Amino acid sequence: MSGAPQEREAAAARAAALRREIARHDHAYYVLDAPEISDDAYDALVRELRDIESVFPDLVTSDSPTQRVGAPPSSQFAPVTHAQRMYSLDNAMDLGELDAWLARVGDVVGERECAFVCELKIDGSSLSLTYEDGVLVRAATRGDGRTGEDITANVRTIRDVPLRLHEAADGDAASPATRGAVEVRGEVYLPLAAFERINAENEEAGLPLFANPRNAAAGAVRQKDPAVTASRELATFVYQVVDARRALGVARQSEALEWLRRAGFHVNPDVVVCASADEVRAYCTSAVDKRDALPYEIDGVVVKVDSFALQDELGYTSKAPRWAIAFKFPAEEKTTVLRDIRVQVGRTGALTPLAEFDPVTVAGSTIARATLHNADEVARKDVRIGDTIIVRKAGDVIPEVVGAVAGMRPEGAEPWRMPEACPSCGGPVWRPEGEAVTRCTNVACPAQRLERLEHWASRGAMDIDGMGTEIITRLVERGLVHDVSDFYLLDESTLATLDMGRVKQDGTPVVLGPVVAAKLVAAVDVSRTRPLARVIFGLGIRHVGSTVAEVLAEEFGSIDALIEAASADVPTPGEGVSVAAALAADPIARVEGVGPAIAASVRAFLGNPDNQALLARLAERGVRVAEERRGPTEPQTLAGLTFVLTGALDRFTREEAATALKRLGAKVSGSVSKKTSFVVAGADAGSKYDKALALGVPVLDEDALVRVIETGEPPVAPSG
């Protein structure tokens, strides 16, 4: 036993040497694409390291290559708060918009030298990597930009992600970021060869195919089992060091990229520093030409001001840095044959023509249909059934019909016309004057019925947990639910025996069952107590979203009061009646944040006797149709003042701040106007802040807001 310490010491030294050698070969193979040894020789090194670690488990380190695969599947992804927000980028959709951005940068920079870094925009999934003392300790998704998900176990399996940062090239001292913490950001993507392999395997196994490499990559890094992630052959390109000046002591983005290369990261080889706007344009143009020849997908070019000092001067908007922009490639276009124009009927009765065409692959996914929006759009594009048409994805996302190919129209193709009867119910359709949308006027239209029922039960409305499309469809088919008030007549015995339209292996029908039925009845019962704003929103009144619904609920307090307001005699502008006079006579339109178009829609809905009967049934069945009005518990010192909140606050959420102001009698609006008393601007305040300055509305910071809430005293408008 006396030799055991020496044996362990020798094993530790050999394991450390093996880890360094394997990491070097990983970098040569996965990053440099220049392998130095055979696969068998590489495998022998890994086997030797694994054998040592099995004999001496305490020698296993988190950055060991043996730890890339094999972490136990996780039950969930823990949230990760980013130390600095991961911003999105503004887009330049063409060279004209790129020139406009370059001009804005030039206005700030003036005569000073300004170089730009041009980087290919990888079509993948954003990734944040954190290293402490040179060792990878955390990997996270972008999430909403402020909070992502911890995917460390999965990212460890990606072979071009260094588990330990490389030391300085001269070997005399560690690279600055191998001491302390450093965060880098990049894009994880699926190479096209791997994408094609995975889809071929899925097709052979009868599994669903991935729509495009981007979706496949995003799904792969969020697998519960890291071994699945490892099998996907993901890769990365890293392009940012967070707070590079502090972490690395560099002054430019180009210098940070060079450090990333030396540290062992996979940096895109097509990064170019451009000395002028002309060079930027030339790079973007050449990138369009090379996109199809690359082994991975790109959807544009990211252009950044190289100097960090100039980046600071340019700053940020509420959503994106002003010192960077994404030049988006022109949409990829394909031709196909238009087979039909089918009309869909939406929740509010809108009739929407939908183009159906031979399937075609565009921007990485297969599409076979696209909306044509309305009859005017069909006529403008003059597309006819049988035409060869051009299709693309607007912004590489939304399928769009560009138009017909001239000279390829089949003989006898007739212009398309909007049907005069609803394709769902056969009822009459009408097109309001001055509008582009044709609508079904039948309130009992089956197409609208299903949409309205789903909307009522949705999370943003009455939030009836478990009441999804399938169950609602079966309830409608069985004649158990005709409108939203019928939800409140359902009982457990009826729901438990609801036939779901499927059969078991023994041939007996599948029913909903007592457990699910009990949960649904409980969820329906809970929904009776939802706030009035949820009820108003759930009715699906045209133009009335959740924000307008809250405004109406706060202003009128009950459905009855809203119906009474809707029945007011409102003169039509014209023939001696001004628009201002008509607006003043409309108790709904003069509510701030509503306006005449929304008011007209509310009046039309509430003026319908069938809808009034529906509201009466809801009240009879226990749904809250009025808010309990209590007198204020605090002095209303802010009565008559209207506040608008914008930007991020440190000591409150915006909702908490709004509640505190309302408690003191203030009104909180979502938009800035001449009637606004004060705008409270937090971090990253955007267009509302700009509008306040333009209108001369006083702007308060968060400290002033805190004083108002703590003292209850109205703020004093800042001077100057």
C-alpha angles and dihedrals in degrees: 000000000000089000094054097091091049091048091051091047091053091047091051092052092047092047091051091050092048092050091052092047095047091048089051092052091046089055092047093049104037102029107025095032087221110114115196101193137034123267090249092054091048092049090050090057092050092047091051091051092047091051092052092049092049090056093042106030091175088067092065110112130193091244095051114125088230089067095062091091130028107051109144116262112268124229093217144352115258117226118255121201109214114233087222125022116263100228126203120227132247113242132235105203095192142005091272092060090044089054090050090054092047088051092052090051089048091053089059098039096045114177095345121113112266124182124187132214114219117200130177110252105236114215097226141093125297117250136190121202123191123197127190117197087347097306125114107246104161142018122187141179121241093248110170092339094263101052126030137168127269107245098160096130091053097044090053086069093060104100100211093054107096112230088199125026118244117255121243112292095241092054093223097106139007119265108264092250095053086077117066124347130324130175123206129185135205147131129285112209143170115240113233093244091056091045092054092046093051094048091048090052092046092049092051090049093046093245126140116275123235114250095221141343092262093060091044091053094047091050093045096058090051097055116130090221114059090204088067090052090050091054092057095070094226122183136193143216114202118204111163142054111200110237089356094179092061096037099042108013092237128138103204141052090234090057091050090052091052090052090050090055092050091047090059103259124139104249119184109259093216095070111129132185109222120201097200145024090254090058090049091054091048092051092050092049093049091048090060089056095050100044095095093050096056122099090230136043123264127180101191148323128287113218118196134179103248099215116080090205091058090045088059091052092050093047128173142300118220090275111023146018116267089214096066137047137181113232103208120212119242109270114270109248129205134179125233139151123272107227102176146351107222124188121228122200114216133206094271093044096262114155110218123186113225122199114222116194143161108292114265133177113240126172093348102313137078118247130184104171141036135179119258090195101215145346093273091056092050090051093046093052091038095214117167134189108273094027122133101239137192115235131184140159114259104231086357088285117071119057111238136181109226097188145278125307107249115241096019100086113127117239114269096020106156128210112261120248129198108248117254092221129051110263090216103049106005091238124140121279129209139188115219114232113268094015131107097211125089115212140199111236096200108107090196093055107143093221091055091042095061093043092048092048092049091048092050091052095043123114095252092051123035094338099217098184113225096011096121136161097275095052093043090050091052091047090053093046090051090050092240096121125037100157137003094274089065091068087073093058095057118113133193097253093053093047095044091061096043108136108231094199095249134099133220124236090268091055097252116133121258112241130189093250134214098278095055091039092056091049092050094050090049091050091049090050092051090051091063089075098051114129119271091251089062090052093051091048092045092058089072097228110180113259092010110117127170094278095051089045090057091049092051093046092050093046100045104022097206143041090242092056090047092051090049090052090048091054093057115124103254116185119225114244113253135054093066096325114109124212089245091054092049091049092049090053093053111083091195099045094051092059107108110254095023114075133175100297094053091041091054090052092049091048091049092051098044093041090062109100091213091056092047088053090051091053090049090053091050090053091048090052094054103262112147108250097164135046119232105249112214126180116254115274093204132049109276093232093152096049111139094024123112120205130192119200121207135167130020120311123207101207101037140024111243088250091054091049092049092050091050092050093047090051087062092051100264124137117230117207132188096220136052120238139151087274092061112111099195139359116212108209121198129176117317093014109179140179096347089058090049092049091050090055091047092051095041093243111159114253122213128196124221094267089058090048091053090052091051093050095043097045100029088223119137112252123253113237110250112251120241 
